[in-house]
C-alpha cells in the first residue's frame, strides 16, 4: 500500500488508489467525504525532488493549471473543483473521468479508426476554442492529455503549462515547455505562440491517433525539434477522410493553417465519414512522396547470434548487439535529419538554434551546427554518399525499401548487400567496413532492453581494446520501451577495419513482446554521417 493511500486532504478528500502518473505528478482516485462523490486528485510529486527556486515555478504552474481550467466552461474540459495545500504542496481536485487517454488507446489498439479519430479531434478542438475564447492557450495538447471516457465523452485535461492572457509568465528566459513531439515550429524557433500553435499540436495528435506513431518523433529531442522545423511528415496511410485536415493543421506557417472555426467544420464533416470540402485549400500544392513509420509485425531471427560468432566485423567478436537512442546531448543532436534548402525553413532552423542553446548549452549547440550548415564539408559529403537530396519523413528520397526473407523490412541506400552467416543477418555497402545488423528475440530473457544491453556490455569491457561507453540509456522507440547504447573501441589488425571504431544499438520491446535490436558499426573517423544514416534507417524500419 502506498504511504499516501488513505490520506485525508483538507478534511474532506480521502485518497484511494493511484490511477495515473506523469513526469510532474501522480493522479489519485479519491472520495469527497463532504459531497459523497468520487473525484480525481493530482499530486505534484516533482516538487519533492527539485531545488527551491524550481519548486516555486512548479507551484506556480499548478496554480496556473487550476486557474486556467476554472476560466473555461465547456463539457469537453475536465472540471477543477478545488485546490488544497498539504505537505507544503498544492494538490488539485478534479472531475474523475472513468476511461483512458488517447495515448493509452493507441498503445493498446495500435491506432484509432479515422472517423473515430475525427470525432475525438472535433471535441478536442471545441475544448480548445472554449479555452482560447477565455484567453487561455493550452500549450501541451498531446494524446496523453486527451481523455476518452467510458460514456464516449472526449475531454481535454492538464493545463499545467497553459498561458493565461493577462498573467505574467512563469517560464524562464529561453525555456521551451511542452512535449517536444507536439511543439509547433514557431514555438521551437522561440516565437510567441498563439491559438494556431495549439491547432498544430492537435494535428500532430490526430496523426499519432490514426498512424500509431507521432509524425516527427526522432531518436533524440534535438532531432525531433529539427524535424518539426525542417521536414514534412510521412504521408499518413490510415488517415482516410481525416488526411487533408491533418495536412492543413500541420502547415509550417501558422498563418497558413485554418482557423479554429474552419478546422471545426472540417472535423465535423470527417466525423460523419465525409471528405472535408474546405480542407483541400490548405493542402500544399507540392505533393510529398509516400513514406511512413512502421507498425508491428512478426519476425524470426535469434538475437543470440549477435553476441556469438561475430569475429571479423570490426572487432565485434562478442557482439555489441543492436542499439537505440542517444542520451548524450552532443550525440543526440547528430540524429537531426538533413535540413531543407528552403530559405524560410533555414531561417527557422537558425532561430531554433537559439532556443536549443538556452536549453542544452554549448555542447548541444556544437552537435546541432553540423546539421544546420556548420561543421566541415567532409562530414556532410559522406552523409551525401548514400542519399543526397530531398528527404521524405527523414529518409533520403533515393533510398529503397528492402524486404528481408526473415519478415522485416527497412529503408537502405542503393547498393547495400545482404550477408548471412548462419542466422546472423547484416547489410553492408563495403564488405563489412560499415554494416547494419538486425536481431530478433521472440522470447526475451530480460525484463527490459536496458538490462539486456547492460549484460552484453560486461564482456565487451574486457574483449574490446580501449572500450569506452559513450552512453547507455533507457528510451522510448515507436512508443515502446527501449534502450540506446553507443560505444567506441580500437579494432585490431585482424579485424575488417583496424583502428578506432564506433557502434550504436537501438533495442526495444514490441507490442507483442518481441525484442528487436538494430545495431550499426563503422569507423569512427566519420561517425556523424554514419549516425545520420542510422537514424534514417530507424525511421524506415518495419517489423513485418
C-alpha positions as CSV (number, residue, x, y, z in Angstrom):
1,X,0.0,0.0,0.0
2,X,1.4,3.4,-0.9
3,X,2.0,5.6,2.1
4,X,-0.3,8.3,0.8
5,X,-3.2,6.0,0.2
6,X,-5.9,6.7,2.7
7,X,-4.6,10.2,3.3
8,X,-7.3,12.8,4.1
9,X,-6.7,16.2,2.4
10,X,-8.3,19.4,3.7
11,X,-10.5,17.3,6.0
12,X,-12.6,16.0,3.1
13,X,-10.7,14.3,0.2
14,X,-9.8,10.7,1.0
15,X,-7.1,9.3,-1.3
16,X,-7.8,5.9,-2.8
17,X,-5.5,4.1,-5.3
18,X,-3.3,5.9,-7.9
19,X,-4.8,5.9,-11.4
20,X,-2.2,7.8,-13.4
21,X,1.4,9.1,-13.4
22,X,3.4,11.5,-15.4
23,X,6.7,13.3,-15.3
24,X,5.4,16.0,-13.0
25,X,2.9,14.2,-10.7
26,X,0.6,11.4,-9.9
27,X,-3.2,11.3,-10.1
28,X,-5.3,9.5,-7.4
29,X,-8.8,8.3,-7.3
30,X,-10.4,9.9,-4.2
31,X,-13.6,10.3,-2.3
32,X,-15.1,13.7,-1.4
33,X,-16.5,12.9,2.0
34,X,-18.5,16.1,2.2
35,X,-20.4,15.8,-1.1
36,X,-20.1,12.0,-1.2
37,X,-18.7,11.8,-4.8
38,X,-15.7,10.3,-6.5
39,X,-13.0,12.8,-7.6
40,X,-9.5,12.8,-9.0
41,X,-6.7,14.4,-7.1
42,X,-3.4,15.5,-8.8
43,X,-0.4,15.3,-6.6
44,X,2.7,17.4,-7.6
45,X,5.4,14.7,-6.9
46,X,8.1,16.5,-8.8
47,X,8.2,19.3,-6.2
48,X,9.9,16.9,-3.8
49,X,13.0,16.4,-5.9
50,X,13.9,19.9,-7.2
51,X,15.6,22.9,-5.8
52,X,13.8,25.7,-4.0
53,X,13.8,28.1,-7.0
54,X,12.4,25.4,-9.3
55,X,9.8,24.3,-6.7
56,X,8.3,27.8,-6.8
57,X,7.9,27.6,-10.5
58,X,6.2,24.2,-10.2
59,X,3.8,25.6,-7.6
60,X,3.0,28.5,-9.9
61,X,2.3,26.1,-12.7
62,X,-0.1,24.1,-10.5
63,X,-1.9,27.3,-9.6
64,X,-2.0,28.2,-13.3
65,X,-3.5,24.9,-14.2
66,X,-6.3,25.4,-11.7
67,X,-7.0,29.0,-12.8
68,X,-6.8,28.1,-16.5
69,X,-9.3,25.2,-16.2
70,X,-11.6,27.3,-13.9
71,X,-11.9,30.0,-16.6
72,X,-13.2,27.5,-19.2
73,X,-16.8,26.4,-19.0
74,X,-17.1,23.6,-21.5
75,X,-18.2,19.9,-21.3
76,X,-15.0,18.8,-23.1
77,X,-12.7,20.4,-20.5
78,X,-12.0,18.5,-17.3
79,X,-13.5,20.5,-14.4
80,X,-11.3,21.6,-11.5
81,X,-13.2,21.5,-8.2
82,X,-10.7,22.7,-5.7
83,X,-7.0,23.4,-4.9
84,X,-5.8,22.4,-1.4
85,X,-2.4,22.6,0.2
86,X,-0.8,19.7,2.1
87,X,2.8,18.8,2.9
88,X,3.8,22.3,1.6
89,X,2.5,21.4,-1.8
90,X,-0.7,22.2,-3.8
91,X,-3.0,19.4,-4.8
92,X,-5.6,19.8,-7.5
93,X,-9.1,18.2,-7.0
94,X,-10.7,17.5,-10.4
95,X,-13.6,15.8,-12.1
96,X,-13.0,12.0,-12.2
97,X,-13.1,10.6,-15.8
98,X,-13.6,6.9,-16.0
99,X,-11.8,5.7,-19.1
100,X,-8.4,6.1,-20.7
101,X,-6.3,8.6,-22.5
102,X,-5.9,8.7,-26.3
103,X,-2.3,7.7,-25.8
104,X,-3.4,4.6,-23.9
105,X,-5.9,3.7,-26.6
106,X,-3.3,4.0,-29.4
107,X,-0.8,1.9,-27.4
108,X,-3.5,-0.8,-26.8
109,X,-5.0,-0.9,-30.3
110,X,-2.1,0.2,-32.5
111,X,-4.1,3.1,-34.0
112,X,-7.6,4.6,-34.0
113,X,-10.0,4.4,-36.9
114,X,-10.1,7.6,-38.9
115,X,-13.7,8.6,-38.4
116,X,-13.5,8.0,-34.6
117,X,-10.2,10.0,-34.5
118,X,-12.1,12.8,-36.3
119,X,-14.8,12.7,-33.6
120,X,-12.1,12.8,-30.9
121,X,-10.4,15.7,-32.7
122,X,-13.7,17.6,-33.1
123,X,-14.4,17.6,-29.3
124,X,-10.8,18.4,-28.5
125,X,-11.0,21.4,-30.9
126,X,-14.2,22.5,-29.2
127,X,-12.4,22.5,-25.9
128,X,-9.5,24.5,-27.4
129,X,-11.9,27.0,-28.9
130,X,-13.5,27.5,-25.4
131,X,-10.1,27.9,-23.9
132,X,-8.9,30.4,-26.5
133,X,-12.1,32.4,-26.0
134,X,-11.3,32.5,-22.3
135,X,-7.8,33.8,-23.0
136,X,-6.1,30.5,-22.3
137,X,-3.5,28.7,-24.6
138,X,-3.2,25.1,-23.6
139,X,0.4,24.6,-25.0
140,X,0.6,20.9,-24.3
141,X,-2.0,19.2,-26.5
142,X,-1.0,15.6,-27.0
143,X,-2.6,12.1,-26.9
144,X,-1.8,11.8,-23.2
145,X,-3.9,14.8,-22.4
146,X,-7.0,13.8,-24.4
147,X,-9.2,11.6,-22.3
148,X,-11.7,9.1,-23.7
149,X,-14.4,8.4,-21.1
150,X,-16.4,5.2,-20.9
151,X,-19.6,7.1,-21.8
152,X,-17.9,8.2,-25.0
153,X,-17.2,11.8,-23.9
154,X,-13.9,13.4,-25.0
155,X,-12.2,15.7,-22.5
156,X,-9.1,17.8,-22.6
157,X,-7.0,17.9,-19.4
158,X,-3.7,19.1,-17.9
159,X,-3.5,22.9,-18.4
160,X,-0.3,22.8,-16.2
161,X,1.8,24.8,-18.6
162,X,-1.1,26.9,-20.1
163,X,-0.5,30.6,-20.8
164,X,-3.3,32.8,-19.5
165,X,-3.9,36.1,-21.1
166,X,-3.0,38.9,-18.7
167,X,-0.9,36.8,-16.4
168,X,2.9,37.3,-16.1
169,X,4.9,34.5,-17.5
170,X,6.1,31.7,-15.2
171,X,8.7,30.3,-17.6
172,X,12.3,31.3,-17.6
173,X,14.0,33.1,-20.5
174,X,14.7,30.7,-23.3
175,X,12.7,27.9,-21.8
176,X,10.6,25.7,-24.1
177,X,7.8,23.9,-22.3
178,X,5.6,21.1,-23.6
179,X,6.1,17.7,-25.2
180,X,8.7,18.1,-28.0
181,X,6.8,15.8,-30.4
182,X,3.9,18.2,-30.4
183,X,5.6,21.6,-30.4
184,X,4.7,23.8,-33.3
185,X,7.6,25.1,-35.5
186,X,7.1,28.7,-34.3
187,X,7.4,27.5,-30.7
188,X,10.6,25.6,-31.4
189,X,12.0,28.8,-33.1
190,X,11.2,30.8,-30.0
191,X,8.4,32.9,-31.4
192,X,5.4,33.8,-29.3
193,X,2.8,31.1,-29.6
194,X,-0.8,31.7,-30.4
195,X,-4.0,29.7,-30.9
196,X,-2.6,28.3,-34.2
197,X,0.1,26.6,-32.1
198,X,-2.5,24.6,-30.2
199,X,-4.0,23.6,-33.6
200,X,-0.7,22.3,-34.8
201,X,-0.4,20.2,-31.7
202,X,-3.9,18.9,-32.4
203,X,-2.9,18.0,-36.0
204,X,0.2,16.0,-34.6
205,X,-2.1,14.3,-32.1
206,X,-4.5,13.2,-34.8
207,X,-1.7,11.9,-36.9
208,X,-0.5,9.8,-33.9
209,X,-4.0,8.5,-33.4
210,X,-4.5,7.2,-36.9
211,X,-0.9,6.1,-37.6
212,X,0.2,4.8,-34.2
213,X,3.3,6.9,-34.1
214,X,3.9,10.6,-33.8
215,X,4.8,12.4,-37.1
216,X,8.1,14.0,-36.0
217,X,9.5,11.6,-33.4
218,X,13.2,11.0,-33.9
219,X,15.8,9.3,-31.7
220,X,16.6,12.5,-29.7
221,X,14.8,15.7,-28.6
222,X,17.1,17.8,-30.8
223,X,16.4,15.5,-33.8
224,X,12.7,15.8,-33.2
225,X,12.8,19.6,-33.0
226,X,14.9,19.8,-36.2
227,X,12.3,17.6,-37.9
228,X,9.4,19.8,-36.7
229,X,11.1,22.9,-38.2
230,X,12.5,21.5,-41.5
231,X,10.7,18.3,-42.6
232,X,7.3,17.3,-43.8
233,X,5.8,14.3,-42.0
234,X,5.5,11.0,-43.9
235,X,2.1,10.8,-45.6
236,X,-0.4,9.0,-43.3
237,X,-1.6,5.7,-44.7
238,X,-4.6,5.2,-42.4
239,X,-6.0,8.7,-42.1
240,X,-8.8,8.3,-44.7
241,X,-11.1,11.3,-44.7
242,X,-9.0,12.9,-42.0
243,X,-5.8,13.1,-44.1
244,X,-6.4,16.6,-45.6
245,X,-7.4,18.0,-42.2
246,X,-4.2,16.7,-40.6
247,X,-2.2,18.2,-43.5
248,X,-3.9,21.6,-43.1
249,X,-3.2,21.7,-39.3
250,X,0.4,20.8,-39.8
251,X,1.3,23.6,-42.1
252,X,4.7,25.1,-41.0
253,X,3.5,28.7,-41.2
254,X,0.9,29.4,-38.5
255,X,-0.8,32.0,-40.8
256,X,-1.3,29.2,-43.4
257,X,-3.3,26.9,-41.1
258,X,-7.1,27.0,-40.9
259,X,-8.8,29.0,-38.2
260,X,-10.4,27.1,-35.3
261,X,-13.8,27.7,-36.9
262,X,-12.7,26.3,-40.2
263,X,-11.0,23.3,-38.6
264,X,-14.1,22.5,-36.6
265,X,-16.2,22.4,-39.8
266,X,-13.6,20.1,-41.4
267,X,-13.5,17.8,-38.4
268,X,-17.3,17.7,-38.2
269,X,-17.5,16.5,-41.8
270,X,-14.8,13.9,-41.3
271,X,-16.5,12.6,-38.2
272,X,-19.5,11.9,-40.4
273,X,-17.3,10.0,-42.8
274,X,-17.3,12.7,-45.5
275,X,-14.2,14.2,-47.0
276,X,-14.0,17.8,-45.8
277,X,-14.9,20.2,-48.6
278,X,-12.8,23.1,-47.3
279,X,-9.6,21.2,-46.4
280,X,-8.1,21.0,-49.9
281,X,-7.4,24.7,-49.9
282,X,-4.8,24.2,-47.1
283,X,-3.1,21.2,-48.6
284,X,0.4,22.1,-50.0
285,X,0.5,22.2,-53.8
286,X,3.7,20.2,-54.0
287,X,2.8,16.6,-53.1
288,X,5.2,14.7,-50.9
289,X,6.2,11.1,-51.8
290,X,4.9,8.4,-49.6
291,X,6.8,7.0,-46.7
292,X,5.8,6.3,-43.1
293,X,6.9,4.8,-39.9
294,X,6.3,1.1,-39.3
295,X,3.7,-0.8,-37.4
296,X,4.0,-4.1,-35.6
297,X,4.6,-7.4,-37.2
298,X,6.4,-10.8,-36.5
299,X,10.0,-11.6,-37.3
300,X,12.3,-14.6,-36.8
301,X,16.0,-14.1,-36.2
302,X,17.6,-15.2,-32.9
303,X,19.2,-12.3,-31.1
304,X,21.8,-14.6,-29.6
305,X,23.6,-14.7,-32.9
306,X,24.5,-11.1,-32.5
307,X,26.6,-12.0,-29.4
308,X,28.3,-15.1,-30.7
309,X,30.2,-15.9,-33.9
310,X,30.8,-12.3,-34.9
311,X,34.6,-12.3,-35.3
312,X,35.8,-10.3,-38.2
313,X,33.3,-7.5,-38.1
314,X,35.5,-4.6,-36.9
315,X,36.4,-6.3,-33.7
316,X,32.8,-7.0,-32.5
317,X,33.8,-10.5,-31.6
318,X,31.3,-10.6,-28.7
319,X,28.6,-8.7,-30.4
320,X,27.7,-5.4,-29.0
321,X,24.1,-6.2,-30.2
322,X,21.8,-3.6,-31.8
323,X,21.0,-0.3,-30.0
324,X,18.8,2.8,-29.7
325,X,18.6,6.3,-28.6
326,X,21.2,8.9,-27.7
327,X,21.3,10.1,-24.2
328,X,24.3,12.4,-24.5
329,X,23.3,15.8,-25.9
330,X,26.2,16.3,-28.3
331,X,25.5,12.9,-30.0
332,X,21.7,13.2,-29.7
333,X,21.9,16.3,-31.9
334,X,23.5,14.3,-34.7
335,X,20.2,12.4,-35.2
336,X,18.8,15.5,-36.9
337,X,17.8,14.9,-40.5
338,X,19.4,16.9,-43.3
339,X,17.8,20.4,-43.4
340,X,15.7,21.6,-46.3
341,X,17.4,24.1,-48.7
342,X,14.4,26.4,-48.4
343,X,15.3,29.9,-47.2
344,X,12.3,30.2,-44.9
345,X,12.9,26.9,-43.2
346,X,16.6,27.6,-43.0
347,X,15.7,30.8,-41.0
348,X,13.5,28.8,-38.7
349,X,16.3,26.3,-38.1
350,X,18.7,29.1,-37.2
351,X,16.2,30.7,-35.0
352,X,15.6,27.3,-33.3
353,X,19.3,27.1,-32.6
354,X,19.0,30.0,-30.1
355,X,16.3,28.0,-28.2
356,X,18.4,24.9,-28.3
357,X,21.4,26.8,-26.9
358,X,19.3,28.0,-24.0
359,X,18.1,24.5,-23.3
360,X,21.2,22.5,-23.8
361,X,24.3,24.7,-23.6
362,X,27.4,24.7,-25.8
363,X,27.9,21.0,-26.3
364,X,24.4,20.6,-27.7
365,X,24.8,23.6,-30.0
366,X,28.1,22.2,-31.4
367,X,26.4,19.0,-32.4
368,X,23.3,20.8,-33.8
369,X,25.5,23.0,-36.0
370,X,26.7,20.1,-38.1
371,X,23.1,19.7,-39.4
372,X,22.2,23.3,-39.8
373,X,25.1,24.2,-42.0
374,X,28.1,24.3,-39.6
375,X,30.9,21.8,-39.3
376,X,33.3,20.7,-42.1
377,X,32.5,19.6,-45.6
378,X,33.9,16.1,-45.1
379,X,31.2,15.1,-42.7
380,X,28.5,16.4,-45.0
381,X,29.9,14.9,-48.1
382,X,30.0,11.4,-46.6
383,X,26.4,11.9,-45.5
384,X,25.6,12.6,-49.1
385,X,27.2,9.4,-50.4
386,X,24.2,7.2,-49.7
387,X,21.3,9.5,-50.5
388,X,21.7,13.2,-51.4
389,X,18.8,15.5,-52.0
390,X,15.3,15.7,-50.6
391,X,14.2,13.6,-47.6
392,X,10.7,12.3,-47.0
393,X,9.8,11.6,-43.4
394,X,13.5,12.0,-42.5
395,X,14.6,9.3,-45.1
396,X,16.6,10.3,-48.2
397,X,14.3,10.1,-51.2
398,X,16.8,8.0,-53.2
399,X,16.7,5.1,-50.6
400,X,14.7,2.0,-51.3
401,X,12.7,-0.4,-49.2
402,X,14.3,-3.8,-48.8
403,X,12.1,-6.7,-47.6
404,X,14.2,-9.3,-45.7
405,X,13.3,-13.0,-46.1
406,X,13.0,-13.2,-42.3
407,X,9.9,-11.0,-42.4
408,X,11.1,-7.4,-41.5
409,X,11.8,-4.6,-43.9
410,X,13.8,-1.4,-43.9
411,X,14.9,1.5,-46.0
412,X,18.5,1.3,-47.2
413,X,20.8,3.3,-49.6
414,X,21.1,1.6,-53.0
415,X,24.0,-0.9,-53.2
416,X,23.8,-2.2,-49.7
417,X,24.0,-6.0,-49.8
418,X,22.7,-8.7,-47.5
419,X,25.2,-11.0,-45.9
420,X,24.2,-14.1,-43.9
421,X,26.4,-16.1,-41.5
422,X,24.2,-18.8,-40.0
423,X,21.3,-17.0,-38.5
424,X,23.1,-13.6,-38.5
425,X,21.8,-11.0,-41.0
426,X,23.9,-8.0,-41.9
427,X,23.5,-5.3,-44.6
428,X,26.7,-3.6,-45.8
429,X,27.9,-1.4,-48.7
430,X,31.6,-2.3,-48.5
431,X,32.1,-5.9,-47.3
432,X,31.6,-5.1,-43.6
433,X,33.6,-1.9,-43.1
434,X,30.2,-0.3,-42.3
435,X,27.3,-2.6,-41.6
436,X,23.8,-2.8,-40.1
437,X,22.9,-5.9,-38.1
438,X,19.3,-6.9,-37.1
439,X,18.5,-9.3,-34.3
440,X,15.1,-10.6,-33.1
441,X,14.3,-12.4,-29.9
442,X,10.8,-13.8,-29.7
443,X,11.3,-14.9,-26.1
444,X,13.4,-12.2,-24.4
445,X,15.1,-13.3,-21.2
446,X,15.5,-9.8,-19.7
447,X,12.9,-7.6,-18.1
448,X,13.9,-4.6,-20.2
449,X,16.1,-3.7,-23.2
450,X,18.3,-1.6,-20.9
451,X,19.1,-4.6,-18.6
452,X,19.8,-6.7,-21.7
453,X,22.3,-4.2,-23.0
454,X,24.0,-3.9,-19.6
455,X,24.6,-7.7,-19.6
456,X,26.0,-7.5,-23.2
457,X,28.3,-4.7,-22.2
458,X,30.1,-6.7,-19.5
459,X,32.2,-9.0,-21.8
460,X,32.9,-6.1,-24.2
461,X,34.7,-4.2,-21.5
462,X,37.3,-7.0,-21.4
463,X,37.3,-8.1,-25.0
464,X,37.4,-4.8,-26.9
465,X,40.6,-2.8,-26.7
466,X,40.1,0.8,-25.4
467,X,36.3,0.1,-24.9
468,X,34.5,3.3,-23.9
469,X,30.8,3.7,-23.2
470,X,29.5,6.9,-24.7
471,X,26.0,6.4,-23.4
472,X,23.6,3.6,-22.4
473,X,20.1,4.8,-21.5
474,X,16.6,3.7,-21.4
475,X,14.4,5.4,-24.0
476,X,11.1,5.1,-26.0
477,X,11.2,3.8,-29.6
478,X,8.0,3.8,-31.6
479,X,6.1,4.5,-28.3
480,X,7.5,1.2,-26.9
481,X,10.1,0.8,-24.1
482,X,13.7,0.5,-25.4
483,X,17.3,1.4,-24.7
484,X,20.0,3.1,-26.7
485,X,23.7,2.1,-26.4
486,X,26.6,3.8,-28.1
487,X,30.3,2.9,-27.6
488,X,33.8,3.1,-29.1
489,X,36.9,1.0,-29.2
490,X,40.1,0.3,-31.1
491,X,39.9,-2.6,-33.6
492,X,42.9,-4.8,-34.1
493,X,44.8,-5.6,-37.3
494,X,43.0,-8.9,-37.7
495,X,39.6,-7.2,-37.9
496,X,37.8,-5.9,-41.0
497,X,38.9,-2.4,-40.2
498,X,41.8,-1.7,-37.9
499,X,41.8,1.5,-35.8
500,X,39.1,3.5,-33.9
501,X,35.5,2.3,-34.4
502,X,32.1,3.2,-33.0
503,X,28.8,1.3,-32.8
504,X,25.3,2.2,-31.8
505,X,22.4,-0.1,-31.0
506,X,18.6,0.5,-30.6
507,X,16.8,-2.2,-28.8
508,X,13.1,-2.2,-27.9
509,X,10.3,-4.5,-27.0
510,X,7.4,-4.5,-29.5
511,X,3.7,-4.5,-28.5
512,X,3.6,-8.3,-28.9
513,X,6.6,-8.8,-26.5
514,X,9.3,-9.5,-29.2
515,X,12.7,-7.9,-28.6
516,X,14.2,-6.2,-31.7
517,X,17.7,-4.8,-31.9
518,X,19.2,-2.7,-34.7
519,X,23.0,-2.3,-34.5
520,X,25.3,-0.3,-36.7
521,X,29.1,-0.2,-36.6
522,X,31.6,1.9,-38.7
523,X,35.0,3.5,-38.5
524,X,35.0,6.4,-36.1
525,X,36.5,9.0,-38.4
526,X,33.2,10.0,-40.0
527,X,30.7,9.0,-37.3
528,X,28.4,12.0,-37.8
529,X,27.4,10.7,-41.3
530,X,27.1,7.2,-40.1
531,X,24.8,8.3,-37.2
532,X,22.7,10.3,-39.6
533,X,22.3,7.1,-41.7
534,X,21.4,5.0,-38.7
535,X,18.6,7.4,-37.6
536,X,17.2,7.3,-41.1
537,X,17.3,3.5,-41.0
538,X,15.4,3.5,-37.7
539,X,12.7,5.7,-39.3
540,X,12.3,3.2,-42.2
541,X,12.2,0.1,-40.0
542,X,9.2,-2.1,-40.1
543,X,8.7,-5.2,-38.0
544,X,6.7,-7.0,-40.7
